[in-house]
Amino acid sequence: MIHLPRRALLGASATLLAAPAVRAQGFSQRPIRAVVPFPPAGGVDVFARAFVPAFSAALGQNIVIENIGGASSRVGNQAVVRAVADGHTLLITNDTLAAVEALPVPGTGPFVPRLAPVLLGATASHVVVAHPRAGLPDAAAYARRLRARQRVTMGVPGLGTAHHFASELLAEALGGRPEHVAYRGGGPLIVDVLSGTLDAGLITLGTALEHIRAGRLVALGVTGKERSPGAPEIPTFAETVAPGFEIRTWQGILAPAGTPAPVLAALTEAGLAALRDPRVVERLASQGYEAAGLGPEPFGVLLRDTVARFAGIVGAVNLRPEES
């Protein structure tokens, strides 16, 4: 089991305002392109739009978010690894990077050796949400449907993604499997759960919080070991139907491999400064995220560990690359 940080790992400095702009070496005046390899309104996009303004201010560089969805994040990943390694192109992604590394598709990977970790930005629980008329009022009802082998359509932001693997792990713990339906990202998935096209969906908590609180979606449970500080009213699956179950997602920043060390250091310093800004911490918390603030080395270890865990899931469910 990979244990992700449960609270901000920034210590007392989390109460300070973000530091003045880092003296960024090696940057030109042109904007930095921050690629989010998913459509707008998904979990990574929510994190990026909370984090990037403070990151930009701390670095002293204009940063433009570019959403490039497709192929379970592979299209956006490819755009980054092919970019010039000068610090002006970054990847803001989640543990789906590890998922696609564990399930390589010919001609697109591997990605991890061609990327340099900058920092781990945040962690969060996934949440399973259902349409109010889907007949799934809580986790117990979901578990009963699966165990009875009754059809449940479960949307995930792409087959072979971290969300898909989290759903497979949960299904294994509950003793049955839903019918997974793939989407290009959490935003389009939410639209179909809201319309009733899908029974349920597994997505990052922050993507669904607004709809849960408005009563448009029913939250069956979160996948963390403990309830989320941003939504303490939602129970965990561990406390209801799957004792000991835990899987959390993470969001991180990476650059093309070969980016000069001084540039990477400036990016890391600015990113950590942004995550010390209490306004960023508060905004992330309100959206179900917990600021992490881990530097390149521990983030690299987490990335490799997550690849290894997801590779085990690929073998357990016999998932083939063409299914992702």
N, C-alpha and C positions, 0 to 999 in steps of 0.2 A: 504493500500500500504506500502511495506517495502522499506525504503529509505536507500540504501547502500552508503558508502562514495564515493564521486565523485573525491576527490584528496587524495594524500598521507596524512595520519593523523599524520605525524611524525614531523611536525614543522621544525624549523631551523636546527634540528639535521640531516635532510635528506642530508645536504651538507657535512656531515662528513664521513670519511672513516669508514668502519665497525670496531667495537671495537675488541681488542685482544681477543683471545679465552677465553671463559667463563671458570672459574674453575668449571668444571662439577662434582658434587658430585654423587656418586652412579653408575658411569659408569665403565665398564670393558674396555679392549682394543679391544674387538671384535666389528666389524662394526655394526652400527645401520641400520636396515632394514626399508626403507621408502616405504610403499606399496602405489602404485597408482592403484586404482581399475578399470582401463581402459587400453586399448591397447596403445602402443606408438603412438605418433604424434597427439593425441587429446589435448584438451585444458588444462586439468589438467597436462598432461605429459609435455606440453610446459612450464607451470608455474613451475613445479617441477625442470626441468632442468635449468631454469634460477635462481632459488632460492637456491637449495640444495648446490652447491659448496660454496657459502658464508656462509650458515648455518653451514655446516661442519667445515669450517675454524673458525668460531666464537665459536663453541662448542668445538673444539679440538678433534673431533671424526670423523672417516671415516663413511660416510653415503652412502649406496648403494640403488639406486632406483630399485624397483621390480614392474613390471607391471603385475597385476593379474586381467584381465578383465572377464566379464561375468555376466549375470543376472542383468543388470542395476546397476552394482557396488557391488551387494550383495556378490559375491564370494570373492572379495578383502576385503570387510568390515568384513566378517566372519573370514578371516584369522587373522585380527588384533584383533578383540574382543576375540579371542581364545588364543592369544599369552600371554606369561608371561608378567606381568605388571611391567617391570623393566626399561622402557625407551629405550630399544633396538629394539622395533618395533613401528613404527608410521604409521598413515594413512594421506596421502595427498590427499584431495578430494575436491569436489565442492558441490553446493547445491543439487545435486542429492542425497546426504545423507539424506537431509530433504525430498526429494521426495519419496524415498523408505520407509522412516519412516511413511510418510502419506499414503502409500499404502502397508501395510505389507503383506508378503507372509508367510504362515504357515511354521514353521521350520527354518526360517532365521532371524527373528527379534524379538523384536525391537533392534536397534543398539545404538541409542543415549544414553540410560541409561548405556550402557556398554562402553562408551567412555568418555574421559576427554578432553575438549577443551584445546589446547595449544596456538594458536593464529590464527587470521584471516590474511591471507597473502596478498590477492589482490582481486580486483573486476574488472569486465569487462562487456561490452555489449555482447549480442549475435548478430549474423548477419545472415541474410537469403541470401544465395548465390544460383545462378542458372547457369546451363550450358549455354554458349553463344547462342546455337541453340535451347533452350527450349521455345523461344517465350515469355520470361519474362525479358524484358529489364529494368524494374524498378518496384517500389512498386505499382504504379497505375495499371500496367498490371496484377500483381499478385492479387490485390484486385478485378479487373474485372473478372478474371477467377473464383475466389471463389464465387463471387456473382452470376455469371451465372451458377453455379453448374457444371462447366467444370472440368474434372479430372486433378489434379495436384498431382504428387507424391512428398512427402516431407520427406526426410530422417532425422531421429533424432537418437542420440546415445542411443538408448534403449527406449522402451515404458515405461511410468511411471517414466521417468527421469525428471530432471529440464528442460532440453531442450524440451522434449515433452510437458511439462506443459506450457512452454513459447510459444510454437507454438500454443497450444490450446487457450491460452489467446489472442494471436494475431488474430487467426482465428475468435474468438468470437467478437473482436473489428471490424473486417472487414466484418462480416456477411456471412461467409461461412467456410467450412472445407476442408483441403486437405486430401489426402490419406496418412496416416503416415506409413513409412517403418522403422523398427527398425534395428539398427546396434549395434555392440559390443562397438563402440567408435567413436570419431570424425575422427580418421585416416582412417578406412575402409569406412566411410561414404563419405569422401572427394574423395576417389578413384572412387566411383561410380557416384558422381556428375561430376567429371572431364571426365569420360568416356561417359557421356550422358545416363547412365542407369537410373538415377534419373533426374527429372526436377529440383529439388531444395533441399536444406538442411538447417537446422537451427543448427548452431554450435557456439562455443565461437569464438569471433572475431580473436583472435591471431592464431587460427588453420588455418584460411583461408587467412590471409593477403598476404602471399607470392604469392598465386595463383591469388588473386584479382589484385594485382599490376602488375602481369605479363600478365593480360588479359585472363587468362585461366578460370576465373570465373567472373560472374557479381554479384556485391553486390547490392541487392535490398534495403537494409536499415539495420540500427542497432536498437536494442531494448531499448537503454537507452533514458532518457529524453533529454539529450544533445548529441551532436556528440562526438565521442571518440577523445581525444587528440592524440592518436596514428594513427588515420585515419580520420582526419577532413573532407576529401573529400566525405565521405559516409554519406548521409542524415539519419536522424532518421525517423522511421515510424510515430512518433508523428507530425513531421513537414510536412509530405506528405499525408498520407491516414488515420491515426488513431490519431487524436488530443488527447493529454493527456496520450497516451499509454507509459508505462514504465515497464520494468523488466530487472534486471541485475543479473548476476551470480557472485558467489564468490568462492574463493579457500582458504581452511584452513587446519590447521594441528591439529591432535588429537592423543591421546595415549590411550591405554587400561585403563579403569577405575581401580582404585586401584594403579596406578603408584605413587610412593612416592612423597610427596609434594616438597622436595628439587630437585628431578629429573625434575619434571614438571617446577619448577621455572627456572632451568638451561636451559631447552629447550626453554622456552618462552624468556628468556633474550637473548639467542643466536639467536633466530629467529628474534627478534626485531632489534638486531644489524645488522643482514644480510640485513634487509629491510632499514637500514639507509645507506647502501653502495650505493653511487651514481651510481656505475656501474650496480648494480642490478636494481635500479630504472629506469635507462636508458634502460636496456635490456627489462625489463617488459613493459615499455612504447612503445618501438619499436614493441612489439608484441600485443599491444592493451590492456594491463593491467595497472591498477593503484595500486601502492603499498598502502596497508591499514594500517597494523601494529597495529591491535587491540588485546589486551590481552585476557586471558581466560574468564573473566566475561562478557564483552560486546560481545565477540564472542558467548558465550553460549546463551545470550539473542537473538542475531540474528538468531542462529540456531533454537531455539524454535519458534520464530516468523515465520520463513520460513516454518517450519513443519506445523504450523497452517494455513498459507496461502495456501500451497499446498493441505492440507486436504480439503479445500474448493473447489479447482479445481477438485479433485477426485469426490466429490459429484456432481458438476455441469455437468461433462461430463459422469458421471456414469461409471467410469473406474473400471474394475475388476482386481484383482491381477493376474489372469491367462493371462491377456492381456499384462502384463508388462514383 
